[in-house]
Amino acid sequence: MPATFILMYLSSIIITLFNIKSYEFREVLFLLYYINSACNPLIYSFFNVNFRNDIRRIYKYHKHIYLT
C-alpha cells in the first residue's frame, strides 16, 4: 500500500523540487491524484479481511432496514 502512495505522489514531489511548469505534466499529476483515491478502497478491500467483513456487515444491515 505505501508503494501505491509513493508512486502516485512522486510526480508532485518532482514538480515541487524542480519547479516544473509543464501543463501536460500537471494534468497527469491531477489524474494520478484521482487514480490514487480510486485505488485506496480496492487495495483495502483486497488486503484487509476486517475491512471486507465490516463492509459486508454494513451492507446487510442497510439492506435489512430498506426491506422492512
N, C-alpha and C positions, 0 to 999 in steps of 0.2 A: 504494500500500500504506500509506503513512503516513496518508492520508486515512481509511482504514478504522479504523486505530488511534485516531486523534483522535476520530472520530465515536463509536466505541464507548465510549471512556473520558471523553468530555466531561461526561457526566452525573455521573460520580464526582467530577470536579473541581468541578462546580457544587454538589453536595451538601456537599462539604468546605468550600468557600468561604462558602456561605450558611447552613450548619448546618441543612439541611432534614431534618425528621424524618418526612416522609410515608412510610407503609408501602407504598403503591401505587408511589410513585416508586422506592423501594428495590427492589421486585420487578422493575420494568422494568430497573433498573440490573443486577440479578443476571442477568436474561435476556440483556442486552447482552453481559455478560462471556462467557456461553456461546456466543452467536452469533459473537462475535469469534474465539473459539477454533475454532469450526467453519469459519469463513471462511478462516482462515490457510492450511490445506492447499490449498483451492481456488484461492486467489489465487496461491500459489507454483506450483501445477501449471499454471495458465494463462499465467503471465508468465515463467517461468524454464525454458528449454529444457534446461539441465543437470539440473535437478531432475526433469523428466519422464523424461529418459534414464536417470538413476540409478534411479528407481522401476521403470522397465521392466526394467533390468538385474537389480535385486534380485528382482523377481517371477519373471523367467526362471530365475534361479539357484535360488530356493526351489522352483519348480515342478519343476525337474530333480532336485533332491535327493529330493523326495517321490515322484517317479515311478520312481526306480531302486530 
